Amino acid sequence: MSGFITRRTALIAGAGLATLGSPALAQSRRRLTVATGGTGGVYFVYGGGLARVLTEKLPNTQVTAQVTGGSVDNINLVTSGDADLGFSTLDSVVDALNGVAAYTQGGKRDVKVVAVLYDNVMHVVGQPSLNSIADMKGKRIGVGSAGSSTEGWADRMLEAAGLNPKTDITRDNLGVAECANALADGKIAGFFWGGGVPTAAVRDLAQGGRTPMKLLNSDKELVALDRKYPGLYRSSVMPPNSYAGQTQPVSGVGVANVMVVDGKAPAALVTMMLEGIFNNLTDMQAIHPEARKLNLQSAATKTAVAFHPAAEAFYKARGVAM
């Protein structure tokens, strides 16, 4: 549990932003935790860079990036008080708010958005013999870490392709780095990964040349996804040369990534973190290619999930129409 959370009453109760800078607090360094993702994904890089920027730019503050299983872990961590800020896909946030899918145990989570970041793209990676998701039938497929947002999204993609995700494939619950290694070693025929472009593990697999691979188009599945989950998923095109050997655009499915906090997170904490981010936007945009998309207007984009009130107030104070 982060130091800010465990000492929340002492640091925040009855106070505004001025309290965060009070002389009494100067004697104890604030400790915050950012829940990121696995080491092969963009969340890990983005979250590590965010922690570095906030540590360098916020006075008397130490921010730590925590390696996690991704969206589901992150939402559970922020709503349990074990992290202050986390990364998640929008569909996973909606599931959490409704207490369904990976969040059935424990019920609904109170989680709020503080910034919209970039779109995750569903990477459907396969051996050259695969031409579509439907071709995965009867094969061993990596579907993401158990309980992760990638796993939930992969199951929805398989269903959209007319397959039963529980019986029509042999499932391997592997993170993206493990999936890349397993495909290279011939242990799986393909895998799903919902992440930013480029994702390090997929990039390394494509560059390594240890085994032939291809990125499959999955735009056909979007129609069925939108029918069942309206407004959550959208068309995405991976430009040519996003990965070594990928000379043609890859059409597929995307979903928004967001930064989230517990619904009851103190307004002072939310405002402080957003000021740390947007007062140092150039440093933030240098973290990763996906971070270049970050700006005040895009971060305040309305989604199916409510913003934390302090985040909404922050953007309006910066002149962003919401």
C-alpha positions as CSV (number, residue, x, y, z in Angstrom):
1,M,0.0,0.0,0.0
2,S,1.3,3.4,-0.9
3,G,2.4,5.8,1.8
4,F,-0.1,8.5,0.6
5,I,-3.0,6.1,1.0
6,T,-2.0,4.8,4.4
7,R,-1.5,8.3,5.7
8,R,-4.4,9.8,3.8
9,T,-6.2,11.1,6.9
10,A,-3.1,12.8,8.2
11,L,-2.2,14.3,4.8
12,I,-5.5,15.1,3.2
13,A,-8.4,15.3,5.7
14,G,-10.0,18.7,5.6
15,A,-7.4,20.1,3.4
16,G,-7.0,21.4,-0.2
17,L,-3.9,21.6,-2.3
18,A,-2.3,24.0,0.2
19,T,-2.1,21.2,2.7
20,L,0.0,19.1,0.4
21,G,2.7,21.7,0.6
22,S,2.5,22.5,4.3
23,P,5.6,22.6,6.4
24,A,4.4,19.7,8.5
25,L,4.3,17.5,5.4
26,A,7.8,18.6,4.2
27,Q,9.2,16.4,7.0
28,S,7.9,13.2,5.4
29,R,8.3,12.3,1.7
30,R,5.0,11.4,0.0
31,R,5.0,7.9,-1.5
32,L,2.7,7.2,-4.4
33,T,2.3,4.0,-6.5
34,V,1.3,3.7,-10.2
35,A,0.0,0.3,-11.2
36,T,1.3,-0.4,-14.7
37,G,1.4,-3.8,-16.5
38,G,3.7,-6.6,-17.6
39,T,7.3,-5.9,-18.7
40,G,6.6,-6.6,-22.4
41,G,3.8,-4.0,-22.8
42,V,3.3,-0.3,-23.2
43,Y,1.7,0.2,-19.8
44,F,5.0,-0.8,-18.1
45,V,7.0,1.7,-20.1
46,Y,4.4,4.5,-19.9
47,G,3.9,3.9,-16.2
48,G,7.6,3.8,-15.5
49,G,8.1,7.1,-17.3
50,L,5.2,8.7,-15.5
51,A,6.6,7.7,-12.2
52,R,9.9,9.2,-13.1
53,V,8.4,12.5,-14.3
54,L,6.3,12.9,-11.2
55,T,9.2,12.0,-8.9
56,E,11.4,14.6,-10.6
57,K,8.8,17.3,-10.9
58,L,6.6,17.1,-7.8
59,P,8.2,18.4,-4.6
60,N,9.0,16.0,-1.8
61,T,7.3,13.1,-3.7
62,Q,8.5,9.5,-4.5
63,V,6.4,7.7,-7.1
64,T,7.0,4.0,-7.8
65,A,5.8,2.1,-10.8
66,Q,4.5,-1.4,-9.9
67,V,4.6,-4.3,-12.4
68,T,1.2,-5.9,-12.6
69,G,-0.9,-8.2,-14.8
70,G,-2.6,-5.1,-16.4
71,S,-6.0,-3.6,-16.3
72,V,-7.8,-5.9,-13.9
73,D,-5.0,-6.0,-11.4
74,N,-4.7,-2.2,-11.7
75,I,-8.4,-1.5,-11.0
76,N,-8.3,-3.9,-8.0
77,L,-5.2,-2.2,-6.7
78,V,-6.5,1.4,-6.9
79,T,-9.9,0.5,-5.5
80,S,-8.4,-1.5,-2.6
81,G,-6.0,1.4,-1.7
82,D,-2.9,-0.4,-2.8
83,A,-2.1,1.9,-5.6
84,D,-2.9,5.6,-6.2
85,L,-3.1,5.6,-10.0
86,G,-3.5,2.8,-12.6
87,F,-3.8,2.2,-16.3
88,S,-6.8,0.3,-17.8
89,T,-8.7,-0.3,-21.0
90,L,-12.1,1.3,-21.1
91,D,-13.9,-2.0,-21.5
92,S,-12.3,-3.3,-18.3
93,V,-13.4,-0.2,-16.4
94,V,-17.0,-0.7,-17.6
95,D,-16.9,-4.4,-16.4
96,A,-15.5,-3.2,-13.1
97,L,-18.3,-0.7,-12.6
98,N,-20.8,-3.3,-13.3
99,G,-19.1,-6.1,-11.3
100,V,-19.1,-8.5,-14.2
101,A,-16.5,-10.7,-16.1
102,A,-13.2,-10.6,-14.2
103,Y,-14.8,-8.5,-11.4
104,T,-17.7,-10.9,-10.5
105,Q,-15.9,-11.8,-7.3
106,G,-16.1,-8.9,-5.0
107,G,-18.8,-7.1,-6.9
108,K,-18.8,-3.6,-8.4
109,R,-15.7,-1.4,-8.1
110,D,-15.9,2.3,-7.6
111,V,-13.4,3.7,-10.1
112,K,-13.1,7.0,-12.0
113,V,-11.2,8.2,-15.0
114,V,-8.6,11.0,-14.7
115,A,-7.3,11.0,-18.2
116,V,-7.9,9.3,-21.6
117,L,-4.5,8.3,-23.1
118,Y,-4.4,6.4,-26.4
119,D,-6.0,3.4,-28.1
120,N,-5.0,-0.2,-27.4
121,V,-4.9,-2.2,-30.6
122,M,-5.8,-5.9,-30.5
123,H,-2.7,-7.6,-32.0
124,V,-3.7,-11.0,-33.4
125,V,-0.4,-12.7,-34.1
126,G,-0.1,-16.1,-35.7
127,Q,2.0,-18.5,-37.7
128,P,1.9,-17.9,-41.4
129,S,-0.6,-20.7,-41.9
130,L,-3.3,-18.7,-40.1
131,N,-5.3,-16.2,-42.2
132,S,-8.1,-15.3,-39.7
133,I,-9.2,-15.7,-36.1
134,A,-11.5,-18.5,-37.3
135,D,-8.4,-20.4,-38.4
136,M,-7.4,-20.7,-34.8
137,K,-10.0,-23.5,-34.2
138,G,-8.4,-26.6,-32.8
139,K,-5.0,-24.9,-32.1
140,R,-3.1,-23.8,-29.0
141,I,-3.5,-20.1,-28.6
142,G,-2.2,-17.5,-26.1
143,V,-5.1,-15.5,-24.7
144,G,-3.3,-13.3,-22.2
145,S,-2.7,-13.6,-18.5
146,A,-5.5,-15.2,-16.4
147,G,-8.1,-12.6,-15.5
148,S,-6.5,-9.8,-17.6
149,S,-8.3,-7.4,-19.9
150,T,-6.5,-9.1,-22.9
151,E,-8.0,-12.4,-21.9
152,G,-11.5,-10.9,-21.7
153,W,-11.0,-9.1,-25.0
154,A,-9.6,-12.2,-26.7
155,D,-12.6,-14.2,-25.7
156,R,-14.9,-11.6,-27.2
157,M,-12.9,-11.6,-30.4
158,L,-13.1,-15.4,-30.6
159,E,-16.8,-15.3,-30.1
160,A,-17.2,-12.6,-32.7
161,A,-15.3,-14.9,-35.1
162,G,-17.8,-17.7,-34.4
163,L,-15.7,-19.8,-32.1
164,N,-16.3,-20.9,-28.6
165,P,-13.3,-19.5,-26.6
166,K,-13.5,-22.3,-24.0
167,T,-13.7,-25.3,-26.3
168,D,-12.7,-24.5,-29.8
169,I,-9.1,-23.6,-28.9
170,T,-6.5,-24.9,-26.4
171,R,-6.0,-21.9,-24.1
172,D,-2.6,-20.8,-22.8
173,N,-2.8,-18.0,-20.2
174,L,0.4,-16.2,-21.0
175,G,1.5,-12.6,-20.8
176,V,2.7,-10.9,-24.0
177,A,6.4,-11.6,-23.4
178,E,5.6,-15.2,-22.7
179,C,3.3,-15.4,-25.8
180,A,6.1,-14.1,-28.0
181,N,8.6,-16.6,-26.7
182,A,6.1,-19.5,-27.0
183,L,5.3,-18.6,-30.6
184,A,9.0,-18.3,-31.4
185,D,9.5,-21.8,-29.9
186,G,6.6,-23.3,-31.8
187,K,4.6,-24.0,-28.6
188,I,1.6,-22.0,-29.7
189,A,0.1,-21.3,-33.1
190,G,-0.9,-17.7,-32.3
191,F,-1.8,-15.2,-29.6
192,F,-3.8,-12.2,-28.7
193,W,-2.4,-9.0,-27.2
194,G,-4.3,-5.8,-26.5
195,G,-1.7,-3.1,-26.3
196,G,-0.1,0.1,-27.8
197,V,1.9,0.2,-31.0
198,P,4.7,-0.7,-30.9
199,T,4.6,-3.2,-28.1
200,A,8.2,-4.2,-27.1
201,A,7.6,-8.0,-27.0
202,V,5.9,-8.1,-30.4
203,R,8.5,-5.8,-31.8
204,D,11.3,-8.0,-30.6
205,L,9.6,-11.1,-31.9
206,A,9.2,-9.5,-35.4
207,Q,12.8,-8.3,-35.4
208,G,14.3,-11.5,-34.0
209,G,13.5,-13.6,-37.0
210,R,13.4,-16.8,-34.9
211,T,10.2,-17.8,-36.5
212,P,7.9,-16.5,-39.2
213,M,4.9,-14.6,-38.0
214,K,2.1,-12.5,-39.3
215,L,-0.4,-9.9,-37.9
216,L,-3.9,-10.9,-38.8
217,N,-6.7,-8.5,-39.9
218,S,-9.6,-8.6,-37.5
219,D,-11.9,-5.9,-38.8
220,K,-14.6,-8.4,-39.6
221,E,-15.1,-9.1,-35.9
222,L,-15.8,-5.5,-35.1
223,V,-19.4,-5.7,-36.4
224,A,-20.3,-8.5,-34.0
225,L,-18.4,-6.8,-31.2
226,D,-20.2,-3.5,-31.7
227,R,-23.6,-5.2,-31.8
228,K,-23.0,-6.9,-28.4
229,Y,-20.9,-4.1,-26.8
230,P,-22.0,-0.8,-28.4
231,G,-19.7,2.1,-28.2
232,L,-16.8,0.3,-26.5
233,Y,-14.7,-0.9,-29.4
234,R,-13.7,1.0,-32.6
235,S,-12.0,0.5,-35.9
236,S,-8.2,0.6,-35.8
237,V,-5.6,0.4,-38.5
238,M,-2.0,-0.5,-37.7
239,P,0.1,1.5,-40.2
240,P,2.6,-0.4,-42.4
241,N,6.0,-1.0,-40.8
242,S,4.7,-0.7,-37.3
243,Y,6.6,-3.9,-36.9
244,A,9.5,-5.4,-38.9
245,G,8.3,-7.3,-42.0
246,Q,4.7,-5.8,-41.8
247,T,4.6,-4.0,-45.2
248,Q,0.8,-3.7,-45.4
249,P,-1.7,-2.0,-43.0
250,V,-3.4,-4.3,-40.6
251,S,-7.1,-3.5,-40.0
252,G,-8.5,-4.4,-36.6
253,V,-10.1,-3.4,-33.3
254,G,-9.1,-0.8,-30.8
255,V,-10.3,0.4,-27.4
256,A,-9.4,3.5,-25.4
257,N,-6.8,3.4,-22.6
258,V,-7.4,5.5,-19.5
259,M,-5.8,6.4,-16.2
260,V,-8.0,5.6,-13.3
261,V,-8.2,6.3,-9.5
262,D,-10.5,5.0,-6.8
263,G,-13.8,6.8,-6.9
264,K,-13.2,8.3,-3.5
265,A,-9.6,9.4,-4.1
266,P,-9.0,12.8,-2.5
267,A,-9.4,15.8,-4.9
268,A,-6.0,17.1,-3.8
269,L,-4.3,13.9,-4.8
270,V,-6.0,13.9,-8.3
271,T,-5.2,17.5,-8.9
272,M,-1.6,17.2,-7.8
273,M,-1.0,14.2,-10.2
274,L,-2.6,16.0,-13.1
275,E,-0.6,19.1,-12.5
276,G,2.5,17.0,-12.4
277,I,1.6,15.5,-15.8
278,F,0.4,18.5,-17.7
279,N,2.8,21.0,-16.3
280,N,5.5,18.7,-17.8
281,L,3.8,17.5,-21.0
282,T,7.0,17.6,-23.1
283,D,8.7,15.2,-20.6
284,M,5.5,13.0,-20.7
285,Q,5.4,12.9,-24.5
286,A,9.0,11.7,-24.6
287,I,8.2,8.5,-22.7
288,H,6.9,6.4,-25.6
289,P,5.5,6.9,-29.1
290,E,1.9,6.4,-27.7
291,A,2.6,9.1,-25.1
292,R,3.1,11.6,-27.9
293,K,-0.7,11.6,-28.3
294,L,-1.3,13.0,-24.8
295,N,-2.7,16.5,-24.6
296,L,-5.2,18.3,-22.5
297,Q,-8.0,18.1,-25.0
298,S,-7.6,14.4,-25.8
299,A,-7.2,13.5,-22.1
300,A,-10.5,15.1,-21.4
301,T,-12.4,13.2,-24.1
302,K,-15.8,12.0,-22.8
303,T,-16.2,8.2,-22.6
304,A,-18.8,5.8,-21.2
305,V,-17.1,6.3,-17.8
306,A,-17.3,9.3,-15.5
307,F,-14.3,11.5,-14.7
308,H,-13.3,12.0,-11.1
309,P,-14.8,15.4,-10.1
310,A,-11.4,16.8,-9.4
311,A,-10.2,15.8,-12.9
312,E,-13.2,17.4,-14.5
313,A,-12.6,20.6,-12.6
314,F,-8.9,20.5,-13.5
315,Y,-9.6,20.3,-17.3
316,K,-12.3,23.0,-17.1
317,A,-9.9,25.3,-15.2
318,R,-7.4,24.7,-18.1
319,G,-10.0,25.9,-20.6
320,V,-11.0,22.5,-21.9
321,A,-14.7,22.2,-22.9
322,M,-16.3,19.1,-21.4
